[in-house]
Every structure is written in structure tokens, then in C-alpha cells.
């Protein structure tokens, strides 16, 4: 099994999303010794910013692209290839101002590509390319946005991630949200991280069962 692990937090050792991502991979590797990990750090290796050249090139048929257009798509092509080459995807990120970090939005802009990660059919449908992959979104939130909390209606991150990746064909992506971790008492923060680790163990069990059965 090959896992693409994407980190987005600008923090290093102090990052909860990075620590939880490492925890998940450690647990998955114990269950799946053949696991290989392709790690992409969007802080040190950011996705390309959207430009006019990129936009024009991405909607120009491949056979009609100039050398300049091809060059404008090189970074995006590479990111799409890494994502499509993986069997499973782990996206770890903090929530910033109720949504995703700018670095991950740039990644989405780079990988939602007509003819590569989705195709438009003649009857008006869109068919994504991620349907066979397991996908886990691991997020950390400073406050508590769980149902029943005063901030519950301010989660713009989950629907945005779901919309983008289901458009690319994701089927039942998994969401694990550690919350609250920043604006919380030490006991509440520890409990939030403990809940997340317990959920990550359950996902590791499910994935190892799925991929073990697939390769048996």
C-alpha cells in the first residue's frame, strides 16, 4: 500500500496536526509492514499559485498546448500524478479562521484538473478519478466546533474539503477532528487529542483490513 501524506501546518514540532499524522502512520505501519509513504510538506514545497498562464493552459486541449503552456502545468501535473499514484491519502491540517490554510487551498486549485482528476461527460456529469482510494482528513481546531457547541455552525472546512474531493470522485472520505486544542484547558486539550488518537487507531484497523483483503 502506498500512502500520500500531505502536511500543511506551518508549525514544526509544536504542530498537533503533524504529530497526529505521524501517530497514524506509525500505527498503520505496525499493521501493514509493506506500507510506503510519499510525504508532501506544503510549507516547504508549496503548490503553485494560480496564474493566468496556468488557467489558460489547463483548459487548452493537451494536443494544442504550446511549450509555454506545458511549462505552466509542470508542477500541477506532478502533484496530480503523486495523488493518483497513491492507494490512500492522508491530509493533515489545522483549521484557520473556520476553513483551510491557504497552502492547502493552493493544493486543491492545482489538483482539480479537467481530464486528469475528473472528466466531464457528454451527458453533463462529472466523473472523478479518486473513487478507489481511501481518504482521511485529519484536522485540528483551536475551538470546539462539535455539534451542540456555540461554534458548531462555523465549520466551513469540512464542507469545503468534502465538496472538492467528492467532485474528484472521493467515496466516503473520513474526517477526524481534534478539538478544542488551542483555546482549551489542559485537560480538555488532552482529551481532544486522546479522542483523535483513538479514532486514528480505528481507521488504521479499517484500512489494514481493507488493503489486506485487497491483496490477499
N, CA and C of each residue as an Amber inpcrd file, in Angstrom:
protein
   648
   0.8440000  -1.1990000   0.0000000   0.0000000   0.0000000   0.0000000
   0.8730000   1.2380000   0.0000000   0.5250000   2.1900000  -0.8550000
   1.2490000   3.4540000  -0.9180000   0.3500000   4.5800000  -0.4210000
   0.8650000   5.3470000   0.5340000   0.1200000   6.4360000   1.1450000
   0.7560000   7.7690000   0.7700000  -0.0440000   8.6920000   0.2770000
   0.4000000  10.0770000   0.1130000  -0.0050000  10.8270000   1.3740000
   0.9730000  11.3430000   2.0940000   0.7580000  12.0610000   3.3450000
   1.0930000  13.5290000   3.1130000   0.0860000  14.3800000   3.2110000
   0.2570000  15.8120000   2.9580000   0.1280000  16.5800000   4.2670000
   1.1810000  17.3020000   4.6330000   1.1780000  18.1670000   5.8040000
   1.0200000  19.6140000   5.3710000   0.3390000  20.4000000   6.2130000
   0.0370000  21.7810000   5.8490000   0.3630000  22.7860000   6.9500000
   0.5700000  22.3180000   8.1660000   0.7900000  23.2500000   9.2690000
   2.1430000  23.9500000   9.1500000   2.1810000  25.2890000   9.3490000
   3.4550000  25.9990000   9.3280000   4.2840000  25.7580000  10.5770000
   3.6750000  25.1650000  11.6020000   4.4370000  24.8190000  12.7990000
   5.2260000  23.5360000  12.5390000   6.2800000  23.3450000  13.3040000
   7.0630000  22.1250000  13.1380000   6.7890000  21.1890000  14.3080000
   7.6560000  21.1760000  15.3010000   7.4740000  20.2600000  16.4180000
   6.2720000  20.6150000  17.2860000   5.7820000  21.8370000  17.2020000
   4.6410000  22.2550000  18.0170000   3.3010000  21.9780000  17.3400000
   3.3350000  21.4030000  16.1570000   2.1030000  21.1960000  15.3970000
   1.3630000  19.9460000  15.8550000   0.1180000  20.1190000  16.2440000
  -0.7040000  18.9770000  16.6220000  -1.0990000  18.1380000  15.4170000
  -1.3970000  18.7770000  14.2830000  -1.7990000  18.0070000  13.1050000
  -0.6400000  17.1630000  12.5820000   0.5760000  17.6980000  12.6410000
   1.7400000  16.9100000  12.2150000   1.9730000  15.7370000  13.1630000
   1.8530000  15.9990000  14.4590000   2.0710000  14.9240000  15.4350000
   1.0340000  13.8140000  15.2760000  -0.2200000  14.1890000  15.0750000
  -1.2640000  13.1830000  14.9000000  -1.0750000  12.4200000  13.5890000
  -0.6270000  13.1120000  12.5510000  -0.3540000  12.4300000  11.2910000
   0.7440000  11.3890000  11.4480000   1.8120000  11.7550000  12.1610000
   2.8860000  10.7850000  12.4170000   2.3740000   9.6110000  13.2410000
   1.5270000   9.9010000  14.2100000   0.9560000   8.8380000  15.0390000
   0.1800000   7.8460000  14.1750000  -0.6440000   8.3610000  13.2840000
  -1.4440000   7.4820000  12.4260000  -0.5480000   6.6100000  11.5550000
   0.4790000   7.1990000  10.9850000   1.3600000   6.4280000  10.1050000
   2.1080000   5.3540000  10.8940000   2.5360000   5.6820000  12.1020000
   3.2010000   4.6850000  12.9420000   2.2680000   3.5030000  13.2150000
   1.0160000   3.7900000  13.5490000   0.0630000   2.7190000  13.8390000
  -0.2720000   1.9190000  12.5910000  -0.3790000   2.6060000  11.4570000
  -0.6760000   1.9110000  10.2030000   0.4920000   1.0190000   9.7930000
   1.7130000   1.5100000   9.9850000   2.8960000   0.7300000   9.6180000
   3.0180000  -0.5310000  10.4630000   2.5860000  -0.4720000  11.7260000
   2.6140000  -1.6680000  12.5680000   1.6780000  -2.7320000  12.0180000
   0.5730000  -2.3040000  11.4470000  -0.4170000  -3.2340000  10.9070000
  -0.0850000  -3.6490000   9.4760000   0.6490000  -2.7840000   8.7660000
   0.9590000  -3.0230000   7.3520000   2.4460000  -2.7920000   7.1130000
   3.2950000  -3.7860000   7.3710000   4.7420000  -3.5990000   7.2200000
   5.1690000  -3.1950000   5.8180000   4.3470000  -3.4800000   4.8220000
   4.7020000  -3.1330000   3.4430000   4.3280000  -1.6940000   3.0880000
   3.8080000  -0.9300000   4.0500000   3.3940000   0.4460000   3.7910000
   4.5660000   1.2880000   3.2890000   4.3170000   2.0530000   2.2310000
   5.2740000   3.0580000   1.7760000   4.5890000   4.4230000   1.8270000
   5.3510000   5.4570000   2.1790000   4.7830000   6.7820000   2.3930000
   5.4860000   7.7950000   1.5010000   4.6960000   8.5190000   0.7470000
   5.1620000   9.6630000  -0.0380000   4.7300000  10.9030000   0.7310000
   5.6880000  11.5950000   1.3430000   5.3640000  12.7360000   2.2020000
   5.5200000  14.0400000   1.4290000   4.4660000  14.8370000   1.4380000
   4.4810000  16.1530000   0.7980000   4.2320000  17.2000000   1.8700000
   5.1740000  18.0990000   2.0580000   5.0390000  19.1940000   3.0230000
   4.7570000  20.4720000   2.2350000   3.5380000  20.9590000   2.3250000
   3.1450000  22.1250000   1.5380000   3.7030000  23.4340000   2.0870000
   4.3730000  23.3740000   3.2230000   5.0470000  24.5620000   3.7400000
   6.4110000  24.7270000   3.0840000   7.1640000  23.6560000   3.0140000
   8.4930000  23.7170000   2.3960000   8.4520000  23.4770000   0.8880000
   7.3830000  22.8520000   0.4140000   7.2450000  22.5530000  -1.0180000
   5.8350000  22.9360000  -1.4650000   5.5470000  24.2370000  -1.5310000
   4.1700000  24.6790000  -1.7600000   3.6740000  24.3870000  -3.1710000
   2.3830000  24.2360000  -3.2760000   1.7440000  24.1030000  -4.5880000
   1.8450000  25.4310000  -5.3230000   1.8300000  25.3960000  -6.6420000
   1.9640000  26.6440000  -7.3980000   0.7460000  27.5400000  -7.2280000
   0.9850000  28.8320000  -7.2100000  -0.1210000  29.7910000  -7.1540000
  -0.8220000  29.8480000  -8.5080000  -2.1080000  30.1290000  -8.4800000
  -2.8510000  30.2540000  -9.7140000  -2.3830000  31.4900000 -10.4940000
  -2.1720000  31.3040000 -11.7880000  -1.7840000  32.3970000 -12.6680000
  -2.6610000  32.3660000 -13.9190000  -2.6310000  33.4310000 -14.6670000
  -3.3740000  33.4570000 -15.9290000  -2.8630000  32.3660000 -16.8690000
  -1.5340000  32.1880000 -16.8990000  -0.9430000  31.1800000 -17.7830000
  -1.4240000  29.7790000 -17.4200000  -1.4770000  29.4830000 -16.1200000
  -1.9430000  28.1730000 -15.6740000  -3.3990000  27.9630000 -16.0750000
  -4.2220000  28.9590000 -15.8280000  -5.6520000  28.8190000 -16.1040000
  -5.9060000  28.5710000 -17.5810000  -5.2500000  29.3390000 -18.4320000
  -5.4250000  29.1640000 -19.8730000  -4.9270000  27.7900000 -20.3090000
  -3.7560000  27.4020000 -19.8000000  -3.1650000  26.1330000 -20.2050000
  -4.0100000  24.9480000 -19.7650000  -4.5560000  25.0170000 -18.5540000
  -5.2880000  23.8620000 -18.0300000  -6.5790000  23.5910000 -18.7920000
  -7.1350000  24.6010000 -19.4430000  -8.3650000  24.4110000 -20.2120000
  -8.1150000  24.3780000 -21.7190000  -6.8600000  24.2740000 -22.0990000
  -6.5000000  24.0900000 -23.5050000  -6.2620000  22.6070000 -23.7490000
  -6.8640000  22.0030000 -24.7750000  -6.6170000  20.5820000 -25.0370000
  -5.1220000  20.2850000 -25.1030000  -4.7160000  19.1500000 -24.5350000
  -3.3000000  18.8150000 -24.4330000  -2.5840000  18.8990000 -25.7830000
  -3.2410000  18.4640000 -26.8360000  -2.6010000  18.4660000 -28.1490000
  -2.3460000  19.8770000 -28.6730000  -3.0540000  20.8600000 -28.1260000
  -2.9400000  22.2320000 -28.6190000  -2.0750000  23.1220000 -27.7300000
  -1.5090000  22.5710000 -26.6690000  -0.7220000  23.3930000 -25.7470000
   0.6420000  23.7310000 -26.3160000   1.0020000  24.9740000 -26.1400000
   2.3390000  25.4100000 -26.5350000   3.3550000  24.9410000 -25.4930000
   4.6210000  25.1100000 -25.8060000   5.6780000  24.7630000 -24.8480000
   5.5120000  25.5840000 -23.5740000   5.1500000  26.8540000 -23.7170000
   4.9450000  27.7110000 -22.5440000   3.7800000  27.2050000 -21.6970000
   2.7120000  26.7630000 -22.3400000   1.5800000  26.2120000 -21.6070000
   1.9800000  24.9410000 -20.8730000   2.7060000  24.0800000 -21.5170000
   3.1600000  22.8500000 -20.8720000   3.9980000  23.1620000 -19.6490000
   4.8610000  24.1710000 -19.7590000   5.7030000  24.5540000 -18.6350000
   4.8520000  25.0630000 -17.4720000   3.7820000  25.7820000 -17.7780000
   2.9190000  26.3290000 -16.7270000   2.2100000  25.2410000 -15.9420000
   2.1130000  24.0430000 -16.5130000   1.3840000  22.9480000 -15.8710000
   2.2860000  21.9060000 -15.2220000   3.5910000  22.0780000 -15.3040000
   4.5140000  21.0430000 -14.8210000   4.2820000  20.7170000 -13.3460000
   4.2300000  21.7340000 -12.5030000   4.0750000  21.4870000 -11.0660000
   2.7310000  20.8410000 -10.7560000   1.6800000  21.3240000 -11.3790000
   0.3560000  20.7540000 -11.1830000   0.2990000  19.3100000 -11.6730000
   0.8680000  19.0510000 -12.8360000   0.9000000  17.6820000 -13.3620000
   1.5670000  16.7370000 -12.3650000   2.6630000  17.1900000 -11.7660000
   3.4060000  16.3520000 -10.8170000   2.5780000  16.0690000  -9.5670000
   1.8680000  17.0710000  -9.0700000   1.0290000  16.8670000  -7.8900000
  -0.1160000  15.9040000  -8.2000000  -0.7390000  16.0660000  -9.3490000
  -1.8200000  15.1460000  -9.7430000  -1.2910000  13.7180000  -9.8380000
  -0.1100000  13.5600000 -10.4150000   0.4570000  12.2210000 -10.5690000
   0.7330000  11.5840000  -9.2170000   1.2510000  12.3540000  -8.2710000
   1.5280000  11.8120000  -6.9370000   0.2330000  11.3750000  -6.2520000
  -0.8190000  12.1660000  -6.4070000  -2.0840000  11.8340000  -5.7780000
  -2.7050000  10.5940000  -6.4170000  -2.6700000  10.5160000  -7.7280000
  -3.2780000   9.3780000  -8.4250000  -2.4760000   8.0990000  -8.2590000
  -1.1810000   8.2260000  -7.9870000  -0.3170000   7.0550000  -7.8340000
  -0.4940000   6.3760000  -6.4820000  -1.0830000   7.0940000  -5.5220000
  -1.2290000   6.5480000  -4.1700000  -2.4930000   5.7020000  -4.0560000
  -2.4490000   4.7410000  -3.1340000  -3.6280000   3.9330000  -2.8280000
  -4.5220000   4.6170000  -1.7990000  -3.9000000   5.4400000  -0.9460000
  -4.6280000   6.1230000   0.1150000  -4.0200000   7.5070000   0.3250000
  -4.8350000   8.4130000   0.8490000  -4.4390000   9.8040000   1.0020000
  -4.7100000  10.2530000   2.4320000  -3.6970000  10.8710000   3.0500000
  -3.8290000  11.4660000   4.3680000  -3.5250000  12.9500000   4.2600000
  -4.5090000  13.7780000   4.5640000  -4.3410000  15.2280000   4.5250000
  -4.4580000  15.7580000   5.9530000  -3.3600000  16.2610000   6.4910000
  -3.3320000  16.7540000   7.8640000  -3.1810000  18.2670000   7.8500000
  -4.0500000  18.9480000   8.6090000  -4.0170000  20.4190000   8.5620000
  -4.6900000  21.0260000   9.7790000  -4.2900000  22.2260000  10.1570000
  -5.0540000  22.9710000  11.1520000  -6.2030000  23.7130000  10.4860000
  -7.2220000  24.0240000  11.2670000  -8.2700000  24.9160000  10.7940000
  -7.8290000  26.3520000  11.0570000  -7.8950000  27.1870000  10.0230000
  -7.5790000  28.6030000  10.1680000  -8.8200000  29.4230000   9.8380000
  -9.2790000  30.1940000  10.8070000 -10.4320000  31.0740000  10.5710000
 -11.5950000  30.3260000   9.9310000 -11.8740000  29.1720000  10.5090000
 -13.0270000  28.3340000  10.1560000 -12.8910000  27.6020000   8.8240000
 -11.7320000  27.6790000   8.1790000 -11.5630000  26.9670000   6.9120000
 -10.1350000  26.4420000   6.8070000  -9.6800000  26.1600000   5.6070000
  -8.3850000  25.5330000   5.3970000  -7.2690000  26.5700000   5.2840000
  -6.0310000  26.1900000   5.5890000  -4.8950000  27.0720000   5.3540000
  -4.7530000  27.3840000   3.8630000  -4.2140000  28.5530000   3.5740000
  -4.0400000  28.9590000   2.1790000  -3.1940000  27.9520000   1.4030000
  -2.2250000  27.3320000   2.0710000  -1.3600000  26.3720000   1.3820000
  -2.1570000  25.1840000   0.8600000  -3.1870000  24.7600000   1.6030000
  -3.9650000  23.6230000   1.1200000  -4.9620000  24.0450000   0.0520000
  -5.4660000  25.2570000   0.1340000  -6.3370000  25.7490000  -0.9380000
  -5.5590000  25.7920000  -2.2480000  -4.2930000  26.1990000  -2.1960000
  -3.4660000  26.2100000  -3.4080000  -3.2760000  24.8010000  -3.9440000
  -3.1390000  23.8200000  -3.0390000  -3.0190000  22.4290000  -3.4720000
  -4.2840000  21.9790000  -4.1960000  -5.4420000  22.2870000  -3.6220000
  -6.6970000  21.9230000  -4.2770000  -6.7900000  22.5630000  -5.6560000
  -6.4480000  23.8370000  -5.7440000  -6.5060000  24.5190000  -7.0380000
  -5.5960000  23.8500000  -8.0620000  -4.4960000  23.2760000  -7.5860000
  -3.5430000  22.6470000  -8.5020000  -3.9570000  21.2610000  -8.9450000
  -4.7630000  20.5530000  -8.1330000  -5.0750000  19.1520000  -8.4640000
  -6.4880000  18.9200000  -8.9680000  -7.3550000  19.9220000  -8.9010000
  -8.6750000  19.7580000  -9.5290000  -8.4940000  20.0730000 -11.0070000
  -8.2020000  19.0470000 -11.8040000  -7.7950000  19.2360000 -13.1920000
  -8.6860000  18.4420000 -14.1410000  -9.3100000  19.1720000 -15.0550000
 -10.1340000  18.5370000 -16.0780000  -9.2850000  17.5880000 -16.9130000
  -9.8090000  16.3930000 -17.1360000  -9.1040000  15.4040000 -17.9420000
  -8.0780000  14.6080000 -17.1730000  -7.8180000  14.9750000 -15.9130000
  -6.8340000  14.2470000 -15.1020000  -7.4830000  13.7080000 -13.8400000
  -7.9600000  14.5870000 -12.9790000  -8.6050000  14.1230000 -11.7480000
 -10.1220000  14.0920000 -11.8700000 -10.6550000  14.6220000 -12.9470000
 -12.0770000  14.4610000 -13.2470000 -12.2820000  14.6540000 -14.7420000
 -13.3750000  14.1050000 -15.2470000 -13.7430000  14.3220000 -16.6410000
 -15.2080000  14.7310000 -16.7030000 -15.5140000  15.6030000 -17.6420000
 -16.9000000  15.9890000 -17.9090000 -17.4330000  15.0980000 -19.0150000
 -18.5780000  14.4610000 -18.7660000 -19.1450000  13.5420000 -19.7440000
 -20.0740000  14.2770000 -20.7020000 -20.3960000  13.6130000 -21.7960000
 -21.2480000  14.2300000 -22.8100000 -22.6530000  14.5100000 -22.2990000
 -23.0880000  13.7730000 -21.2660000 -24.4350000  13.9850000 -20.7430000
 -24.4670000  14.9430000 -19.5450000 -23.3530000  15.6820000 -19.3500000
 -23.3430000  16.7240000 -18.3320000 -22.9090000  16.3030000 -16.9500000
 -22.4520000  15.0850000 -16.7890000 -21.9810000  14.6420000 -15.4830000
 -20.4880000  14.8870000 -15.3350000 -20.0160000  14.8350000 -14.0740000
 -18.5860000  14.9210000 -13.7900000 -18.1750000  13.6420000 -13.0760000
 -17.1410000  12.9940000 -13.5840000 -16.6860000  11.7260000 -13.0270000
 -15.2640000  11.8990000 -12.5240000 -15.0640000  11.6890000 -11.2250000
 -13.7530000  11.8710000 -10.6200000 -12.9080000  10.6140000 -10.6830000
 -11.6120000  10.7950000 -10.4350000 -10.6470000   9.6990000 -10.5580000
 -10.2220000   9.1020000  -9.2280000 -10.7750000   9.5880000  -8.1040000
 -10.2930000   9.1450000  -6.7950000 -11.1470000   8.0500000  -6.1680000
 -12.0560000   7.4760000  -6.9230000 -13.0470000   6.5820000  -6.3450000
 -12.5050000   5.3420000  -5.6710000 -11.3310000   4.8730000  -6.0430000
 -10.7960000   3.6490000  -5.4460000  -9.9270000   3.9080000  -4.2250000
  -9.7170000   5.1640000  -3.8620000  -8.7550000   5.4960000  -2.8130000
  -9.4180000   5.7160000  -1.4580000  -8.7380000   5.2950000  -0.4000000
  -9.1260000   5.6490000   0.9480000  -8.5880000   7.0530000   1.2370000
  -9.4160000   7.8900000   1.8540000  -9.0220000   9.2800000   2.0940000
  -9.3520000   9.6540000   3.5270000  -8.3530000  10.2130000   4.2070000
  -8.5230000  10.6660000   5.5830000  -8.1330000  12.1370000   5.6880000
  -9.0520000  12.9420000   6.1870000  -8.7650000  14.3320000   6.5200000
  -8.5910000  14.4170000   8.0350000  -7.4180000  14.8250000   8.4580000
  -7.0920000  14.9510000   9.8610000  -6.9190000  16.4340000  10.1690000
  -7.8420000  17.0000000  10.9350000  -7.7820000  18.4350000  11.2000000
  -7.6970000  18.7040000  12.7000000  -7.0810000  19.8230000  13.0260000
  -7.0330000  20.2980000  14.4020000  -7.6970000  21.6610000  14.4480000
  -8.4930000  21.8680000  15.4980000  -9.2480000  23.1160000  15.6200000
  -8.9470000  23.7430000  16.9830000  -8.7130000  25.0530000  16.9790000
  -8.4290000  25.7360000  18.2320000  -9.5930000  25.6980000  19.1830000
 -10.7950000  25.9000000  18.6650000 -12.0010000  25.8770000  19.4740000
 -12.7720000  24.5870000  19.2890000 -13.9200000  24.5340000  19.9130000
 -14.7600000  23.3370000  19.8620000 -15.9310000  23.5990000  18.9180000
 -15.9200000  22.9430000  17.7600000 -16.9740000  23.1090000  16.7740000
 -17.8620000  21.8820000  16.6700000 -17.8290000  21.0380000  17.6810000
 -18.6800000  19.8470000  17.6550000 -20.1490000  20.2340000  17.7910000
 -21.0530000  19.3660000  17.3190000 -22.4860000  19.6670000  17.4540000
 -22.8540000  20.0000000  18.8950000 -23.6390000  21.0540000  19.0500000
 -24.0590000  21.4800000  20.3680000 -23.2310000  22.5860000  20.9570000
 -22.0340000  22.8460000  20.3900000 -21.2070000  23.9310000  20.9010000
 -21.6420000  25.2450000  20.2460000 -21.3340000  26.3870000  20.8780000
 -21.7150000  27.6800000  20.2880000 -21.0930000  27.9330000  18.9150000
 -19.9780000  27.2720000  18.6270000 -19.2870000  27.4840000  17.3520000
 -19.6260000  26.4270000  16.3030000 -20.5750000  25.5560000  16.6080000
 -20.8380000  24.4130000  15.7300000 -21.1760000  24.8230000  14.3010000
 -21.8410000  25.9460000  14.1200000 -22.2440000  26.3520000  12.7780000
 -21.1720000  27.0680000  11.9870000 -19.9490000  27.1780000  12.5390000
 -18.9060000  27.9640000  11.8810000 -17.8560000  27.1010000  11.1880000
 -18.1250000  25.8180000  11.0570000 -17.1830000  24.9270000  10.3790000
 -17.3630000  25.0390000   8.8660000 -16.5160000  25.8410000   8.2350000
 -16.5240000  25.9340000   6.7790000 -15.4970000  24.9950000   6.1530000
 -14.6810000  24.3540000   6.9980000 -13.6150000  23.4960000   6.4930000
 -14.1480000  22.1640000   5.9830000 -14.9330000  21.4760000   6.7900000
 -15.4130000  20.1500000   6.3930000 -16.2040000  20.1750000   5.0820000
 -17.1990000  21.0620000   4.9240000 -17.9310000  21.0510000   3.6510000
 -17.0700000  21.4280000   2.4570000 -16.0820000  22.3060000   2.6530000
 -15.2080000  22.6850000   1.5310000 -14.3450000  21.5050000   1.0930000
 -13.7870000  20.7800000   2.0540000 -12.9850000  19.6050000   1.7140000
 -13.8370000  18.5280000   1.0600000 -15.0060000  18.2970000   1.6300000
 -15.8860000  17.2750000   1.0790000 -16.2830000  17.6090000  -0.3630000
 -16.6340000  18.8650000  -0.6180000 -17.0690000  19.2550000  -1.9650000
 -15.9530000  19.0530000  -2.9790000 -14.7490000  19.5170000  -2.6640000
 -13.6420000  19.4320000  -3.6180000 -13.2690000  17.9920000  -3.9260000
 -13.1790000  17.1600000  -2.8970000 -12.6820000  15.8000000  -3.1300000
 -13.7770000  14.8550000  -3.6040000 -15.0010000  15.0700000  -3.2060000
 -16.0710000  14.2530000  -3.7770000 -16.2740000  14.5960000  -5.2510000
 -16.0400000  15.8520000  -5.6290000 -16.0730000  16.2120000  -7.0410000
 -15.0210000  15.4200000  -7.8160000 -13.8680000  15.1720000  -7.1710000
 -12.8110000  14.3810000  -7.8090000 -13.0170000  12.8850000  -7.6040000
 -14.1870000  12.4890000  -7.1070000 -14.5300000  11.0790000  -7.0590000
 -14.3740000  10.4040000  -5.7150000 -13.9780000  11.1370000  -4.6640000
 -13.8100000  10.5180000  -3.3560000 -15.1310000   9.9020000  -2.8890000
 -15.0300000   8.7010000  -2.3290000 -16.2010000   7.9880000  -1.8230000
 -16.0460000   7.8390000  -0.3090000 -16.9550000   8.4260000   0.4350000
 -16.9600000   8.3440000   1.8940000 -15.6070000   8.6900000   2.5080000
 -15.0770000   9.8800000   2.2340000 -13.8370000  10.2820000   2.9030000
 -14.0470000  10.3490000   4.4100000 -13.0010000  10.0490000   5.1620000
 -13.0690000  10.0270000   6.6160000 -12.5550000  11.3510000   7.1810000
 -13.2400000  11.8730000   8.2010000 -12.8420000  13.1150000   8.8510000
 -12.5990000  12.8460000  10.3340000 -11.4110000  13.1880000  10.8020000
 -11.0970000  13.1380000  12.2230000 -10.6500000  14.5300000  12.6450000
 -11.3460000  15.1020000  13.6060000 -11.1090000  16.4850000  14.0150000
 -10.7510000  16.5300000  15.4930000  -9.5310000  16.9550000  15.7980000
  -9.1190000  17.1270000  17.1850000  -9.5280000  18.5230000  17.6310000
 -10.4360000  18.5750000  18.6100000 -10.9570000  19.8630000  19.0440000
 -11.5640000  19.7570000  20.4470000 -11.3570000  20.8030000  21.2740000
 -10.5480000  22.0090000  21.0830000  -9.1060000  21.7650000  21.5530000
  -8.1390000  22.3750000  20.8490000  -6.7380000  22.1570000  21.2320000
  -5.9890000  23.4400000  21.5730000  -6.3910000  24.5570000  21.0260000
  -5.6700000  25.8060000  21.2780000  -6.3370000  26.6110000  22.3920000
  -7.6150000  26.8360000  22.2530000  -8.3520000  27.6450000  23.2260000
  -9.0800000  26.7130000  24.1980000  -8.2970000  25.9800000  24.9720000
  -8.8660000  24.9610000  25.8440000  -7.9940000  24.8030000  27.0780000
  -8.6040000  24.3450000  28.1490000  -7.8580000  23.9960000  29.3550000
  -7.0260000  22.7390000  29.0740000  -5.9220000  22.5620000  29.8020000
  -5.0480000  21.4030000  29.5390000  -5.7870000  20.0710000  29.5230000
  -6.7100000  19.8710000  30.4490000  -7.4370000  18.5930000  30.4840000
  -8.3090000  18.4170000  29.2450000  -8.9470000  19.5000000  28.7960000
  -9.8040000  19.4250000  27.6090000  -8.9630000  19.1830000  26.3610000
  -7.8070000  19.8320000  26.3110000  -6.9140000  19.6290000  25.1630000
  -6.4200000  18.1830000  25.1220000  -6.0160000  17.6510000  26.2640000
  -5.5440000  16.2690000  26.3210000  -6.6550000  15.3020000  25.9110000
  -7.8760000  15.5980000  26.3510000  -8.9970000  14.7430000  25.9850000
  -9.2570000  14.7830000  24.4770000  -9.1510000  15.9690000  23.8850000
  -9.3680000  16.1010000  22.4410000  -8.3380000  15.3040000  21.6540000
  -7.0740000  15.3810000  22.0570000  -6.0270000  14.6360000  21.3620000
  -6.1980000  13.1360000  21.5950000  -6.6510000  12.7700000  22.7860000
  -6.9040000  11.3590000  23.0580000  -8.0240000  10.8000000  22.2000000
  -9.0990000  11.5710000  22.0380000 -10.1990000  11.1330000  21.1660000
  -9.7050000  10.9480000  19.7380000  -8.8870000  11.8820000  19.2720000
  -8.3770000  11.8000000  17.8960000  -7.5040000  10.5640000  17.7160000
  -6.6360000  10.3010000  18.6810000  -5.7710000   9.1160000  18.5620000
  -6.5890000   7.8270000  18.5620000  -7.6310000   7.7840000  19.3740000
  -8.4890000   6.5940000  19.3800000  -9.1640000   6.3990000  18.0230000
  -9.6450000   7.4780000  17.4250000 -10.2640000   7.3830000  16.1030000
  -9.2400000   6.9770000  15.0480000  -8.0180000   7.4860000  15.1620000
  -6.9660000   7.1310000  14.2050000  -6.6390000   5.6470000  14.2930000
  -6.6490000   5.0920000  15.4820000  -6.4280000   3.6540000  15.6200000
  -7.5250000   2.8630000  14.9220000  -8.7580000   3.3310000  15.0410000
  -9.8650000   2.6330000  14.3750000  -9.7160000   2.7070000  12.8550000
  -9.2960000   3.8570000  12.3400000  -9.0920000   3.9710000  10.8950000
  -7.9370000   3.0870000  10.4490000  -6.8700000   3.0420000  11.2280000
  -5.7410000   2.1710000  10.8880000  -6.1850000   0.7190000  10.8150000
  -7.0360000   0.2960000  11.7570000  -7.5730000  -1.0690000  11.7120000
  -8.3770000  -1.2940000  10.4330000  -9.2390000  -0.3230000  10.1050000
 -10.1030000  -0.4710000   8.9330000  -9.2830000  -0.5000000   7.6510000
  -8.3130000   0.3730000   7.5400000  -7.5040000   0.4110000   6.3260000
  -6.6640000  -0.8500000   6.1720000  -6.0800000  -1.3190000   7.2630000
  -5.2640000  -2.5240000   7.1490000  -6.1160000  -3.7200000   6.7560000
  -7.3450000  -3.7570000   7.2750000  -8.2510000  -4.8170000   6.8570000
  -8.6270000  -4.7170000   5.4000000  -8.9120000  -3.5120000   4.9600000
  -9.3190000  -3.2990000   3.5670000  -8.1900000  -3.6660000   2.6050000
  -7.0110000  -3.1310000   2.8430000  -5.9130000  -3.3730000   1.9030000
  -5.3500000  -4.7740000   2.0520000  -5.4600000  -5.3260000   3.2610000
  -5.0400000  -6.7120000   3.4290000  -5.9270000  -7.6530000   2.6270000
  -7.2370000  -7.3830000   2.6580000  -8.1770000  -8.1980000   1.8900000
  -7.9790000  -8.0110000   0.4000000  -7.6440000  -6.7580000  -0.0050000
  -7.4950000  -6.4650000  -1.4150000  -6.2860000  -7.1620000  -2.0110000
  -5.2580000  -7.4060000  -1.1840000  -4.0310000  -8.0090000  -1.7190000
  -3.9200000  -9.4900000  -1.3890000  -4.8810000 -10.0100000  -0.6350000
  -4.8030000 -11.4340000  -0.2410000  -4.9950000 -12.3540000  -1.4360000
